[in-house]
Amino acid sequence: MSSSDIFIGETIGTAVLILLGCGVVAGVVLKQSKAFEAGWVAITLGWGFAVLTGAYISAPLSGAHLNPAVTVGLAIEGGIEWNKVPIYFLGQMLGAVIGASLVWLAYLGHFHAHLTDREIVGGPGAQDTVAADRQQQATGAGPVLGVFSTGPEIRNVGQNLATEIIATAVLVLAILTQGLNGDGKGLGVIGVMITAFVVVGIGLSLGGPTGYAINPARDLGPRIAHALLPLPNKGGSDWGYAWIPVVGPLIGGAIAGGIYEIAFA
């Protein structure tokens, strides 16, 4: 795979992943969406299908990493050369920002309706805004940040970091054992499908504490987009938490690569 193929494949694949993944969250969260309050199962299934679609699209070009943690795990395992890692990272980050921006565009009217709703952002007639204001002041997270990026239900650095490490290690180890190793050229049709099911399983089993970023680009790229996009009353981007869904998955991916080398190579 050439450097240009890797960059293009990762950019397009990650953009589709984020478009469909953050898109399902937008559908569930934004009040005037037809999918409003569809629930956690809808979100986990949506993210699984997002992985499936992005991976199928990008696999012929880049091997469909779509995730810096997967790239790190593969580099440690030996499936790719370390000098290709920055190219994967750049494509993944650019694709994540593009995908999040497309979600904003697709749901633009709904974002504005949601963020000018007095029950959401306060004002005369607002309900329970005192509690919402206190939560935002404590976390730095705005009312629609969850559409773009993850956040913990209980803020505890050690616990949140451990959750992301464990969940990502499961994901990357599953990917490596399904065939994205050796020459690193891709999972194949069945491997991609199994990986999508693994993502759904992680969301259902381990997603509750932190929202299961399990992918640094998936969290950081949309968080940057949230900070830059023109949305009224959008609130903060919670930068104090932002390092955990970056560092945790990278550690988890490295651990998975090491486990694969010891146990399966």
C-alpha positions in Angstrom: 0.0 0.0 0.0 1.4 3.4 -1.0 1.4 6.3 1.4 -1.2 8.1 -0.7 -3.5 5.0 -0.7 -3.2 4.8 3.1 -3.9 8.5 3.6 -6.9 8.5 1.3 -8.3 5.2 2.5 -8.1 6.2 6.2 -9.5 9.7 5.6 -12.5 8.4 3.7 -13.1 5.4 5.9 -12.8 7.3 9.2 -15.0 10.1 7.8 -17.8 7.5 7.1 -17.3 5.9 10.5 -17.7 9.1 12.3 -20.6 10.3 10.1 -22.6 7.3 10.8 -21.5 6.8 14.4 -21.9 10.3 15.6 -25.0 10.5 13.4 -26.8 7.9 15.3 -26.0 9.7 18.6 -27.4 12.9 17.1 -30.5 11.1 16.1 -31.0 9.8 19.6 -30.1 13.0 21.5 -31.5 15.9 19.5 -35.1 16.5 20.5 -36.8 17.0 17.2 -35.2 14.0 15.5 -37.4 11.1 14.6 -35.0 8.8 16.5 -35.1 10.9 19.7 -34.7 8.8 22.9 -34.3 5.6 20.9 -31.8 4.5 23.5 -28.4 3.0 24.1 -29.1 -0.2 22.1 -29.7 2.0 19.0 -26.5 3.8 19.6 -24.4 0.7 20.0 -25.9 -0.9 16.9 -25.4 2.3 14.9 -21.7 2.4 15.8 -21.4 -1.2 14.8 -22.8 -0.6 11.4 -20.6 2.6 11.2 -17.5 0.4 11.7 -18.8 -2.1 9.1 -19.4 0.5 6.5 -16.2 2.5 7.0 -14.1 -0.6 7.0 -15.6 -2.1 3.8 -15.0 1.2 2.0 -11.4 1.8 3.1 -10.1 -1.8 3.3 -9.0 -2.0 -0.4 -6.8 1.2 0.0 -5.5 1.2 3.6 -6.5 -2.1 5.3 -9.2 -0.2 7.3 -7.5 0.6 10.5 -9.7 3.7 11.1 -8.3 3.9 14.7 -4.8 5.0 15.9 -5.0 2.3 18.6 -5.4 -0.4 15.9 -2.4 1.1 14.1 -0.2 1.1 17.2 -1.2 -2.5 17.9 -0.3 -3.5 14.4 3.0 -1.7 14.5 3.9 -3.5 17.7 2.8 -6.8 16.3 4.8 -6.2 13.2 1.9 -6.0 10.7 3.0 -2.5 9.5 6.2 -0.5 9.4 6.5 2.2 12.0 7.3 4.9 9.4 3.7 4.4 8.0 2.1 5.1 11.4 2.1 8.9 11.1 0.4 8.6 7.7 -2.4 6.5 9.2 -2.8 8.9 12.1 -3.1 11.9 9.8 -5.7 10.3 7.7 -7.7 9.1 10.7 -7.7 12.5 12.4 -8.6 14.4 9.2 -11.4 11.9 8.4 -12.8 12.2 12.0 -13.0 16.0 11.7 -14.6 15.7 8.3 -17.1 13.1 9.5 -18.1 15.2 12.5 -18.6 18.3 10.3 -20.9 16.3 8.0 -23.0 15.3 11.0 -23.3 19.0 11.9 -24.4 19.7 8.4 -26.9 16.9 8.2 -28.5 17.8 11.5 -27.9 21.6 11.3 -31.6 22.6 11.8 -32.0 20.1 14.7 -28.9 21.4 16.4 -30.2 24.9 16.3 -33.6 23.8 17.5 -32.1 21.8 20.3 -29.7 24.5 21.4 -32.3 27.2 21.5 -34.8 25.1 23.4 -35.3 26.8 26.8 -35.5 23.5 28.6 -32.1 22.6 27.2 -30.2 25.9 27.6 -32.2 27.8 30.1 -34.2 31.0 30.1 -37.8 31.9 31.1 -39.9 28.8 31.5 -36.9 26.5 31.6 -37.2 23.3 33.7 -34.4 21.9 35.9 -31.8 24.2 34.4 -30.1 24.8 37.7 -29.0 21.1 37.9 -27.9 21.3 34.2 -25.9 24.4 34.8 -24.1 22.9 37.8 -23.2 19.8 35.8 -21.8 21.8 32.9 -19.8 24.0 35.3 -18.4 20.8 36.9 -17.5 19.0 33.7 -17.0 21.6 31.1 -19.2 19.7 28.7 -21.8 21.5 26.6 -25.3 20.2 26.0 -24.5 18.5 22.7 -20.9 17.5 23.2 -22.1 13.9 23.6 -23.1 13.9 19.9 -19.4 14.5 19.0 -17.3 13.0 21.8 -17.4 10.7 24.9 -17.6 11.6 28.5 -17.8 9.6 31.8 -20.8 9.0 33.9 -18.6 9.0 37.0 -15.5 11.2 36.8 -12.6 9.2 38.2 -9.3 9.4 36.2 -8.1 5.9 37.2 -11.4 4.2 36.6 -12.1 6.1 33.3 -8.6 5.3 32.0 -8.8 1.7 33.0 -12.2 1.3 31.2 -10.8 2.7 27.9 -7.7 0.6 28.2 -9.6 -2.7 28.8 -12.2 -2.0 26.1 -9.7 -1.1 23.5 -7.4 -4.1 24.3 -10.4 -6.3 23.6 -11.2 -4.6 20.3 -7.6 -4.6 19.0 -6.9 -8.2 20.1 -10.1 -9.3 18.3 -9.0 -7.5 15.2 -5.6 -9.0 15.2 -6.9 -12.5 15.7 -9.4 -12.0 12.9 -6.6 -11.5 10.4 -5.4 -7.9 10.4 -1.8 -8.9 11.1 1.2 -10.2 9.2 1.1 -8.0 6.1 -1.6 -5.8 7.5 -3.6 -5.8 4.3 -7.1 -6.1 5.8 -9.5 -8.3 7.6 -11.5 -9.8 4.7 -15.3 -9.8 4.4 -16.0 -12.1 7.4 -13.3 -10.4 9.6 -14.9 -7.0 9.0 -18.3 -8.3 10.0 -17.0 -10.0 13.1 -15.2 -6.8 14.1 -18.4 -4.8 13.8 -20.2 -7.3 16.1 -17.3 -6.9 18.5 -17.8 -3.1 18.6 -21.5 -3.6 19.3 -20.6 -6.1 22.1 -18.1 -3.7 23.7 -20.6 -0.9 23.6 -23.3 -3.1 25.3 -20.9 -4.6 27.9 -18.2 -1.9 28.5 -19.7 1.3 27.1 -21.7 2.4 30.1 -18.9 4.0 32.2 -17.2 6.3 29.6 -19.2 5.9 26.3 -16.5 3.6 24.9 -14.3 5.9 22.7 -11.9 3.0 22.1 -10.4 5.1 19.3 -8.4 8.3 19.9 -9.3 9.8 16.5 -13.0 9.0 17.0 -13.0 11.2 20.2 -10.4 13.9 19.5 -11.4 14.7 15.9 -15.1 15.3 16.7 -14.2 17.2 19.9 -12.1 19.6 17.8 -15.0 19.9 15.4 -17.3 20.7 18.3 -15.0 23.4 19.5 -14.8 25.0 16.0 -18.3 24.6 14.6 -20.7 27.6 14.8 -23.4 26.3 17.1 -25.4 28.6 19.5 -25.2 27.8 23.2 -23.1 24.8 22.5 -21.1 25.1 25.8 -17.6 23.7 26.4 -15.7 20.8 24.8 -14.5 19.3 28.1 -10.8 19.5 27.3 -10.0 18.5 30.9 -11.2 15.0 30.1 -10.1 14.8 26.4 -6.7 13.1 27.1 -8.3 10.0 28.6 -10.0 8.7 25.4 -6.7 9.4 23.6 -4.2 7.9 26.0 -6.4 5.0 27.2 -7.0 3.5 23.8 -3.4 3.9 22.7 -2.3 2.0 25.8 -5.0 -0.6 25.2 -3.9 -1.0 21.6 -0.2 -1.4 22.6 -1.2 -4.0 25.2 -3.2 -6.0 22.6 -0.3 -5.9 20.2 2.0 -7.3 22.9 -0.4 -10.0 23.9 -0.8 -11.1 20.3 3.0 -11.3 19.9 3.4 -13.4 23.0 0.3 -15.7 22.7 -0.4 -16.0 19.0 2.7 -15.2 16.9 
